[in-house]
Amino acid sequence: MPIRHSAEPFISLDLSKAEGNILVNSEIIGNFSFDPTMLALLPSLDAYLNLRQSLSQLYGVSVDEVILGNGSDEFIEDVARIRNGKVSITLVPTFERLYEVNKKFGYVAHEFAFSPDDNFHYTDVLHKAFMDKIEKLEPNIIWLCSPVNPTGSIIDPEQVRELAAKFPDSWLIVDAAFADIVDANLTKKYSALIRKYDNLLILNSFSKSWGIAAVRIGFLLTNKAIAQRIMQQHVKFNVNALAVDMARLCLEHDEYRTVEYDIVHKHLALLRSAVTELPEYVFISNSDINMFCLNNHNRTDLHERLLGAGIKTKNLNKMPGMQDMGFCRILVPRERADVDMLLKALADIT
């Protein structure tokens, strides 16, 4: 039993993660082979290639435009290292790795923020201002997330195309890890651009929208030349055999995702509707992603108050683009009882 200091709050509901509310089904678990022979052998390069081929068919690209990695985190570091540039710009708020990696590899890192006045939507006005900023900075790397973790904001594929076309000397990275939860065709629309724009890279992962974050497997869609450069830097077996096999099973039995997404979308709609009846709250969920942002007009300690009620959220007060705004990021509960617990806690906070 873990030792808990008496001053620490007891957590009965942890909604601080960005994953965990989309689960694989029993059929996939039942078909997952975990035998001594498999464990005794090095990962199969044929299985690795077969998975790349399956992903290429799913997203409408060639197998040479798909590579596998240890989650999308590996690719984020690959891009910053291989690009070997001096200047980057990140659209914030966003997934922390997209701005943390810049310092690690010595970039002069710039940030461009969504406007809270527009509820953090990627508007046409913001798009133009963002392009003006990029034109002045001439960055080597442009980091985007769509749908955005944590707000759910979506950057339209046509806006991505405009960025790729206008700034051909910049590598344009779009982290689309949550895209399938919102729109089954969104990643396909992004990946359709990579053959025309050789500076475009689409990050994705089996972690969030497929529900297997624990095995650490991601994929990158980009043109053949960049894909080869990245693969040349990888160790030979950068993805383990168990991860490849689990990803294969998820692709073969992907109907489970429809069921899981329906649960998340139903509970998100319920939360959105109920919180709207509590006028002291600002509810930010700009698409049907598996999380939302929340703050309370009357106080800046919402995270702490929920923690006191046994509910852990992610405090966004130090996140670029949301500093000191009092927002929390909250995972949509998978269980209806947990939805009710969260709503009761919110209603009790004045």
N, C-alpha and C positions, 0 to 999 in steps of 0.2 A: 504494500500500500504506500503511495507517495506521501511524503511528509509535507504538510502545509502549515506555513507560519500562521499563527492565530490572527494576525492583522490582515492577511490576504483574504479577499472576498471568495466565497464559494461559487464556482461557475457551474451552473446546471445546463446552460445552453450556449455553445460557442458558435457565434455567427461572424467571426472575425476573418475567416478564410475566404478565398475567392473560388474555392472548389469544395466538393463534398456533398452537394445536393443532387448530383446526377450519378446514378449507380448502374453498373452492369447487371444483367439478370442472371438467374441461376443456370440458364442454358449455356451461357458463355463460361461461367465458372466450372460447370460440369464437363465441358469439352476441353478445358485447359489441361494440357499434359505436363506433368511434373514428376518425371521418373528419373531414376539414377543414371540411365544412359544419357539422357539429355543433359543432365548436370555435369556429366564427366567429359563431355565434348565441347570444343570451342564452338561459338555461334556459327550457324550455317550461312555462308555467303549467298547461297541460292535462296534461302528464306529471306534474307535481307533484300536481294534483288526483286524477289516476288512481291514483297511488300511495297517497294518503290513502284513497281508496275501497277499494282492495285490502286495506289494513290494517284498515279498519273492518269489512270482511266477515270477515277472519281472526279478529279479536278480539271480534266481536259487539257493536260500538258503531256509532253514526252517524258519518258523515263529518265532521260538525261537532265531534265529540269526539276527533278525531285531528289532530295537527299535527306537522310535520317540523322537524328542527333539525340543527345541525352536531354530530352525536353527541349523547349525553345531557348532555354537559358544558354545552352552551348552555342547556338547560332548567334545570339546577341553578342557574345564575346568574340566569336569568329569574325563577325562583320567588323567590329571595332578594331580588332587586331590586323586583319588582312587589308582593310581599307587604308590603314596607316596614315590617316589624315591629321589635320591640325584643328579643324573647326567642326562643331556639330550643333544642331538645333533640335530640340525635343518639344513637341506639343504637349502641354501639361494642363490639368492633371493627367497622369497616366500610370502604367505599370512601372514600379520603381526601377526595375533593371534598365529601362530605356534611358534613364538619366544617370543612374549610378555608374554605368559602364563607361561613360565618357571620362570621368575623373580617373578611373582605373587605368585607362590607356592614354592619358595625357592630352586629351582634347581640350581646346578652349570651348567650354560648353555653354550654350545659350538656351534659354527657355522662352516659349511663347505661350501665353495663357488663354484658355477659353474665357469668355466673359460670364460671370455669375448673373449679370443682368439679363442674359439670354438663356439662363438655366443651363449653361455649359453646352449649348448646341453648337455644331459646326455650321455656322451660317455663311451665306454668300459674302457678307461683309467681312467676317472673320477670315474667310478663305483668301480674299483679296489682300487683306492686311498681312496675313501670313506669307503670301507670295512676295509682297513688297519687302518684308523683313528678310526673307531668304535671299532675295536679289541683292540686298545690301551686304549681307554676311558672306555670301558665296561658300556655304558649308560643304564639307566633304560628305557628311552624313545628315540625313533628315529622318528623325524617328517619329513614327506615328503609331497609334493604336486604334483599331476600329473593328468592332465596337470598343469604345474606350472603357478600360478598367480604371476608375470605378463608376463613371456616370452613364455608360451605355450609349453615348453619342456615336453616331455613325458618319463616316466620311464617305460621301457618294463616290462610286467608282469613276464617274466622270471627273470629279475633283482630283482624285488620285491620278488619273490620266493627265490632267492639266499640269499637275506638279511634276510628273515624270517627264513630260514633254518640254516644259519651260526650263527645267534645270538638269540637263543631260549629264553634267559633270558631277552631280551629287548622287550618291547612292540613296535611294528612297526606300525605307524599310517600313512595311505595314505589318504590325502584329495583329493577326486576325484570330487569335486563340479562342475567342468567344463567338465568332461569326456564325457558326452552324446553329447555335442556340437561338439566334435571332432570325436568320434567313438562310435556308439550305443552299441558296445559290450565290450568296455574297462572296465567298472565297473564290468560286468559279469566275465571278465577274472580275475580281481583282487579277486572278491568274491568267485570264484571257489577254491581259495587257503585257505580259512579260516577254512575249516574242517580238513585240514592236518596240518595247522600251527596255533596253539592256541594262538600265540602272535601277530596275525595280526588283525588290525582294519581298516575298510574302512569307511571314512566319506563321506557323500553326503548330498545334500540339494535340496529343491524345489526352492531355491532362484534364482540361476543363470540359469541353463539349462531349468527350467520350467517356469520362469518368474513371480514368486509370492513371491519375497523377502519380501514384506510388511507384509505378514501374519506370517512370522517366523516359518517355519517348516522344519526340517532336519531329517535325519535318519542315523543310524549307523549299519553296517554289521560286525558282529564278532561272535566268538564262543559263545555257550550258557552260559558257565560259566562267561565270562566277561560281557556278556549282562545282566545276572541276577545281578551281582555285581553293575553295573551302574544303573539299574532300581530300585534297593533297595534304592539308594541314591536320586532318583527323588521324587519331590512332586507328589501327586497322579494325579493331572490334570496339567501336565507341558506343554501340548499343548492344545490350545483352540479349541472349536467346529467349529468355522468358518474356522480355518486353516485346520483342518482334512477334512472338507467338500470340501474346495477348492482343496486340494490335490487329493481327490477322483475324482473330476470332471476332473482334469488334466490327471489323469491316464486313465480315461474312454474315453477321447477325445484327446488322445496324438498326433493325426495326425497334429495338429496345429504346433507342434514343427518342423516338416519337412519344413513347409513353412517358419517359422521364421529363422531356421538355414540356409536355402538357401539364404535368404536376407543377413544375416551376412557374409556368405562365399563369396557371389558375391561382396559385398562391400569391404571385406578384400582383395580379389584378385585384385580388381581395385586399391585400395590404394597401395598394394605391387608393382604392375606394375608401377604406376605413380611415386611413390617415388624412385624407382630404377633409374628413369631418372633424379633424382636430386642427383648428386654425393656427395654432402656435407652431406648427411644423412646416418645413419645406421639404418636399419629397422629390428627389431627382432620380428619374429613371427614364432615360431618353430612348430606350428600346426595350424589348422583352428579354433583356439579359438576366442572368441568374443572381443579380445583386442590385442594390440601390443605395443611394446616399440620402442622409437625413440630418437635418439640424432643427433646433428649437429656437424660435425668435427670442425667447425670454431668457435663455441661458447658454453659456458656452461649454458647459460640462456635461453634455448629453451622454458622452461615452462613459464618464465616471458614474453618472446616475444609473445608467443601464447595468453597469458592472455591479453596482450596489444591489440591483435586483436579480443578480445571478446570470446576467446576459452579457457575454463578451462580444464587442464589435471592434472594428478597426478604426482607431482614432486618426482622422485626416488632418489634424491641426498643424502638422509639420510637413504635409505633402505639398510640393510646389504646385501652384495654381489653386490651392485651397487653404493656404496657411491661415490659421487663426480665424477661420470662418465657423468653427463649431460643428463641422460635418463629421459624421461617422459613415463608414461603409458597412453595410449589413447584408450578409448572405441571405437569400430567400430561403426560409425554412422548408425542408422537404415534408415534414409532418404537420398536419393540420393543428395538432395540439400545441406545437411550438409556435405556429402563427398566432394562435390565441394567447399564448403566454407573452409573446412580444407585444401584441396590441394592448394587453392589459397593463404591461409595464409602461408603455408610452402614455396611456391614458392617465396613469397614476402620477406621472411627472408633470409638475405645473411650473 
